[in-house]
Amino acid sequence: MIPLKTVNDLINKHTLLEKELSSAEIDKNSFAEKSKEYAELNEIIKIAKFYISFEKNKKEIQAILEDKNSDTEMIKMAETELIDLETQKEKNEKRLKLFLLPKDEADKKNAIIEIRAGTGGLEASLFASDLFKMYEKVSNKKKWSLELISISRSEAGGLKEVIASIKGNNIYSTLKYESGVHRVQRVPDTETQGRVHTSAATVAVLPEAEEVDLKINESDLRIDVFRAGGPGGQSVNTTDSAVRITHIPTGISVSQQDEKSQHKNKAKGMKILRSRLYELERSRIENERSKDRKSKIGSGDRSERIRTYNFPQGRVTDHRINLTLHKLEEFLEGEVFDEMIEALTLQAQEESLNTLN
């Protein structure tokens, strides 16, 4: 049961913001912030008002049921109306609880996605490439912008590691449950006996941190420059364009050598480092908040096996919510990706709601 005072506070806040936004005295800086808050409240205000009026509506229906002058048809209609009212109240209470849950500010941020080949040798690198292609297709379908930051290819044409930035609306809230170990079961092209091999790749999704989100002291950084290795143009391999940035307090280190410019490599490296440090701090705060509970799907533990892609059976299974989709090819094409994400999001919301009950 949500306290009526809490719901009334939402309604009063909405009314106050409406007055402020229509006032000619509001300054430009406040207008943008208050408009955003007002828009968020707009999504829930009808439900809040219905919730407040529930008891009054219920009493009116009960009065009909208790009235000796009510005929059979009227009583039957009132009974149906009362059931509908109770059902609607349950739905609205759940939506209000979801709205009142503490907001994760990172949900609205862009994301940095890091994919690395795990166990399984060359086959793991091919799978890492398949995963990256899947996220590329999802991004295209959703009109997101995907920018490659760093890429390291394997001999078989797969990927040892790839790091990319994805920009758009509410990116992190959509992709955050992708962090973890993704396992594939299939017959490699090089397998002559037709045996199914198991290999894996790890995915890490980080909220992309801006400079305003996290202040990094220059004195906490050690920056080393070195000559880039691997394939590349002459200027890449013969100048000290590669950069390694180490955050001394945490020991987190980022290397970047894809660009010919040392300046560009440093900028890309700082983008990754800033996001890793931001996620580290978020994880620390979240762990303190949730010492007494362990979220089944929201831990973001990159060592946890979260999903299996089984090619012989044409299925993809998410182990956190025990959901299996027999649409593996469609999933890798980004066609039914939302079906999995929606199920994961609903489960996460249920877990959060249980902490309020």
N, C-alpha and C positions, 0 to 999 in steps of 0.2 A: 504494500500500500504506500503510495507516494503522499507525503504530507500536503494538504491543500494549500498551506502557506507557500510551499515551494513552487507550486503551479501558479498560484496567484502572483508571486513575485515575477514569473516569466511574463504574465499578461501585463502587469504594471510596467515592466521594463520595456515591453513592446510599445505601449501607449506613450511612455515618456520619450522614447527614441523617435516615434512618429512626430511628436510635437517639436522636438529639437531639429529634426531634418527639414521640417516645413518652416522653421524660423529663419528669418533673413540675417540673424545675428551669428549664426554658426560659422566658425572659421573653416577654411579649406582643408587644413590638416585633420581636423576632427571629423569633417564630413565623410571622407573616404572610410575611416575606421568605423564610424557609427552606421554608415550605409551597409557595410559588410555584416555588422552585428544584427542590424534590422532585417536584412535578407535571410540570415540564418534563423532568426526567430519567426519570420513569416512562414517558414516551412512547417512549424509545429503549433502555431497559435490557435488554429481552428480546433485541433485535437485538445489543446490545453483548456479551451473554453468548454468543449464538450465534457471533458473530465470534471470540471467544476460544477457543471449543471446536472451531472449524473444523478446525485441524490434527490434533487428536486424533481427530475423527470421520473425517477423510480417511485417516489411518493405519489405522484399524480396517477401513475398506472395502478399502484397498489390500492389507491382510493377507489378506483373503478372496480377492482376485484372484490373489495370489501363492501361495496355499495349493494344493498339488498335489492335495489331497484334495477340493477344492471341485468339485462337479459342474457341468454346463453351465448348468442352470437357476439355480443359486446365483450363478454368475459373471455371467450375464445380468442378474440382479436387482441385483447389486453395481455393475455398469457403469451401469445406469440411475440407481441411487442416487447414484453419484459425479457424474454429469452434473447431477442435480438439486441436489446439494450445492454444486457449483461455480457454478451459476446463482444459487442463493440467496445465496451468498457475494458475488457481484457486486452484487446488488440491495442487500444489507445494507451493503456497503461504501459504496455511493453515498448511502444514507440517513444513515449515520454521518458522512460527509463534509459533507452538508448541515447536519446538526445541529452539527457542529464549526465551520462557517463563522462568522465574526464577526457577531454579532447587531446589527441596526440597531434601536436602542431606539425610534426614531421610528415603526417599523412598527405598534406597538400604540396609537399616539396617534390622537386625533380629527383631523379635517382641515378646513382652510379651502380652499374651492374658489372660484377667480376665473375668470369667463368674460367675454371681451371680443370685440365684433364687430371683425373685421379688414377686409381688402380686400373690396370688393364692395358698399359702400353699404348701402342698406336691406335688400337680400337677405342681407347678412352679419349684420345685426341679427336678422333672422328666423331664421337658422340658429343664432345664439347662443341664441335663445329655445328652439329645438328641442333643443339640447344640454342646456340647463338642465332642461327638462322630462324628458329622458332620465335625468339623474342623480336627479331627484325620484322618478321611477318605480322606479329601482334602489333608492333609499333606502327607499321604501315596501315593496318586496318583501322587503328584508332587515331590515325593522323598525328601520331607522336613524332618527335624529331629525335633520331638516334645519331649520336656523334661518336665516332671511334676515337678512343684516347690512346690505347696501346694494344698491340697484337703480336703474338709470337706463334708462328706456324710449325707444324711437325713435318717430318719427312713424308708421311703418307698423305699430306694435304689437309690434315686436320688442324686443330688448334691446341697448342700447349696452354695458352692463356690469352684471354681477350678482356679488355676493360673498355666500357663504353658509358657515355652519359645519355640519359633519356629524358627529354623535356616534354611537358604537356600539362594537362590538368590532372591533379591528384594521382600522380605517377606512383609515388611511394606506397600509398594506401592500396594500390592495385597489385604491386609487385612484391611487397615486403614478405609475403609468405613463401616466396620462391627460394629463400635462403636455406641451404642445406645440401645434403648429398643426394644427387639424382643418379639412379642406377639403371643400366640398360642390360637387357638379356636378348641376344640375337646371334645369328650365325655370321661371323665375319667373312668378308670376301675371300680372305686368304685361307679359310678353313676348308680343307678338302674332304673331311669326314662328315661334314654337316652337323658338327657338334655346336650346341649353344654355348656361347661364352658370356660371362658377366663382367662388366666393367663399370666405371663410375666417373662422374665429374662433379665438382663442387660449384655451387652458385652462391654468391654473396651479393645482396642488394642493400645499398646504403643510401640514406637520405642525403641528397647533395647539399652540403652546408655552404652558406654564403659567409662572407667575411663578418657580417653583423651577427651571425649566429655564434661565432667562436673566435676569440682573440688569441692568436698565436704569437708569443714573444720571439723576436728574431734571435735573442740570446739562447733560446731553447732549441735552436736548429743547428745542425751541422750539415753543410752543403759541400758535397764532393763532386768534382767534374772529372770525366774520363772519356776516353775515345770509344765511340759506339762500335759494337761488334755486330756480326751477322750480315745478312744481305742489305745492300743499300748503295746509294750513289757514292762517288768518290769523296765528295765533301762530307758525307755522313761518317765515313770510316777514317778520315784523316785529320779530323778536328776534334777537339775536346768539347763536343756538343752534348754528350750524355750527362745526365744529372742524377745524383743520388741524394735525397733529402732524408735526414734522420732526425726524428723528434726525440731529443735526449731524455726527457723525463719518463717517457713511456717505452722508448726503444723501437717505436714504429718507424719503419724505413720504406721509402718509396723510390724506385728507380724509373727513369723515363729517358728513352733514347730514340723514339720514333721520328722526332722532328730534326731537321738539319740545324735549327737554331737553338742554342743553349737557353735563350730567354723563353722560347715557346715550351721547351721541355720542362723548365722550372715551373712555368705557369700550370702546365698539365699535372705535374707532380704535386704541386701545392693543392690543386683541386681534389686529388685523391686523398692526400694526407689530411686535409681539412675535414673531409667526409668521414674518414676512418676515426679521427679523434672525436668528432661530433657523435658518431655512433657509439664509441666507447663510453662517453659521458652519459648518453641516453641509457645505455645498458646498465650502467652503474646505478643510476637513479631508479630505473625500473626494478632492478634486483632488490633495492632497499624497500620499495613499495610493496613488492610481492614476495617477501620472505616466507610468508605462511602459505603461499599457493604457487603451483607450477603450472603455467599455461601449457596445454597440450600442443598447441600449434603456434604460439606466439613467442617461443623462446629465441628463435633466430639462430640456434646453435648450428654452426656450419659443419659440425662433425656428425650431425644427426641424419640418418637416412630418411628422407621424406617421401620419395616417390620412386616407383619402378616402371620402366617402359619395357613391356614384354612384346617383342616383335612376333614370335611364333604364334602367340595367342591374340595379337592385335589389340592389346589392352594397355591402359595406363592406370596405375593405382596409387592413390595418395594414402600413405600409411597413417597419417595423423587423424584422418576422419574416416578411414576405411571406405573410401569412395573409389569405385572402379568404373572407368568409362571404356567401353569396347569400341573406341573410335580413335585408335592410336594415330593413324595417318592424318585424320582430321585435326587432332590435337596438335601435332607437330606443324601443321599448316596454319595454326592459329585460329582454326574455325570454331572449336568448342572450348577454347582456353577460358573464356568468361564463365562457363559452366562450373569449372573447377574453382576458379577464384571466388565466385559467389558462394559456393558451398563452404569454402574455407573462412570467408568473411562472416557468414552466418554462425558458424561454429565458434569463432572468436568472440562474437557478440554475445552468444549464449553463455560462454564462460565468464565474460565480464558481468553479465546480468546476475549470474549466480552469486557473485561476490557481494551484490547489493542486497540479496534476499536474506 
